[in-house]
Amino acid sequence: MILAAASDGAIAQTPMPQTPTTRILAVGTFAPGTDMSQVQRILPTEVRETAQLYLDGKIEQWYSLEDRPGVVFILNMTDTQAAHAMLEELPLGKAHLMTFQLMPIGPLNPLRQLLAPAAPH
């Protein structure tokens, strides 16, 4: 019984490995007061260039924000600096109308606990 408790404590105190970055979540929004008529003029070119990034395999998924104008991309990239540079080259980025918050994401790390060997009873 004491051995099992020590094992459980050892498992609980073992730090989880860092989650590897496998994608980047990019949330693009407009600053308050953005001239949306200017955005509308640029949008056809923005959509074509974004579609090309999708066809090139750089964007895996793309969504609209429901609560405000903006987009969410799941990028097939692991380098946030490269992702930032790519998004800044899109027309709305070049015009400084859209900014992106970039978040590296990866596999759900707590699932590793399911794969840990069971403690002897």
C-alpha positions as CSV (number, residue, x, y, z in Angstrom):
1,M,0.0,0.0,0.0
2,I,2.8,2.4,0.9
3,L,4.6,1.5,-2.4
4,A,1.5,2.3,-4.4
5,A,1.1,5.6,-2.7
6,A,4.7,6.5,-3.4
7,S,4.3,5.5,-7.1
8,D,1.2,7.6,-7.4
9,G,3.0,10.5,-5.9
10,A,6.0,10.0,-8.2
11,I,3.7,10.0,-11.2
12,A,1.8,13.1,-10.1
13,Q,5.1,15.0,-9.6
14,T,6.6,13.9,-12.9
15,P,6.4,17.0,-15.1
16,M,4.6,16.5,-18.4
17,P,6.7,16.8,-21.5
18,Q,6.3,20.0,-23.5
19,T,3.6,19.8,-26.2
20,P,5.2,19.9,-29.6
21,T,3.9,22.7,-31.9
22,T,2.2,21.1,-34.8
23,R,0.0,24.1,-36.0
24,I,-0.5,27.8,-35.4
25,L,-3.9,29.2,-34.6
26,A,-4.1,32.7,-36.1
27,V,-6.9,35.1,-35.1
28,G,-7.1,38.1,-37.4
29,T,-9.1,41.2,-36.3
30,F,-9.5,44.8,-37.2
31,A,-8.7,47.7,-34.8
32,P,-11.6,49.8,-33.6
33,G,-12.3,52.6,-36.0
34,T,-10.9,50.7,-39.0
35,D,-12.3,52.1,-42.3
36,M,-14.4,49.1,-43.4
37,S,-15.0,50.6,-46.8
38,Q,-11.2,50.4,-47.4
39,V,-11.3,46.8,-46.2
40,Q,-14.1,46.0,-48.7
41,R,-12.1,47.5,-51.6
42,I,-9.1,45.2,-50.7
43,L,-11.2,42.1,-49.8
44,P,-11.4,40.5,-53.3
45,T,-7.6,40.5,-53.6
46,E,-7.3,39.3,-50.0
47,V,-9.6,36.4,-50.6
48,R,-7.7,35.3,-53.8
49,E,-4.3,35.4,-52.0
50,T,-5.8,33.6,-49.0
51,A,-7.2,30.9,-51.2
52,Q,-3.8,30.5,-52.8
53,L,-2.3,30.0,-49.4
54,Y,-4.9,27.3,-48.7
55,L,-4.2,25.6,-52.1
56,D,-0.4,25.8,-51.3
57,G,-1.1,23.9,-48.0
58,K,-0.2,26.7,-45.7
59,I,-3.7,27.3,-44.4
60,E,-5.4,24.1,-43.2
61,Q,-8.7,25.6,-42.1
62,W,-10.3,29.0,-42.2
63,Y,-13.3,30.4,-40.3
64,S,-15.1,33.7,-39.7
65,L,-15.4,35.2,-36.3
66,E,-19.1,35.3,-35.2
67,D,-18.9,38.1,-32.7
68,R,-17.0,40.7,-34.8
69,P,-15.4,41.1,-38.3
70,G,-12.3,38.9,-38.5
71,V,-10.9,35.5,-39.4
72,V,-9.4,32.4,-37.7
73,F,-6.9,30.3,-39.6
74,I,-5.3,27.0,-38.6
75,L,-1.9,27.2,-40.3
76,N,0.2,24.2,-41.3
77,M,3.2,25.9,-39.8
78,T,5.2,25.6,-36.6
79,D,7.2,28.8,-36.7
80,T,5.3,31.9,-35.5
81,Q,7.8,34.3,-37.0
82,A,7.3,32.7,-40.4
83,A,3.5,32.7,-40.0
84,H,3.6,36.4,-39.0
85,A,5.7,37.3,-42.0
86,M,3.3,35.3,-44.3
87,L,0.2,37.0,-42.9
88,E,1.7,40.5,-43.1
89,E,2.2,39.9,-46.9
90,L,-1.5,39.5,-47.4
91,P,-3.2,42.7,-48.7
92,L,-4.9,43.6,-45.5
93,G,-1.6,43.1,-43.6
94,K,0.3,45.3,-46.1
95,A,-2.4,48.0,-45.6
96,H,-2.0,47.6,-41.8
97,L,-5.8,47.0,-41.5
98,M,-5.8,43.5,-40.0
99,T,-3.6,42.2,-37.2
100,F,-3.1,38.6,-36.1
101,Q,-2.7,37.0,-32.7
102,L,-0.7,33.8,-33.2
103,M,-0.9,30.9,-30.9
104,P,1.2,27.8,-31.3
105,I,-0.9,24.7,-30.8
106,G,-0.3,20.9,-30.6
107,P,-1.6,17.6,-29.4
108,L,-3.7,17.6,-26.2
109,N,-0.9,17.0,-23.7
110,P,-3.1,15.6,-20.8
111,L,-3.8,12.6,-23.1
112,R,-0.3,11.4,-22.2
113,Q,-1.6,10.5,-18.7
114,L,-3.8,7.8,-20.4
115,L,-0.7,6.3,-21.9
116,A,1.3,6.2,-18.7
117,P,1.8,2.6,-17.4
118,A,-0.6,1.7,-14.6
119,A,0.8,1.8,-11.1
120,P,1.0,-1.7,-9.5
121,H,-1.7,-2.3,-6.8
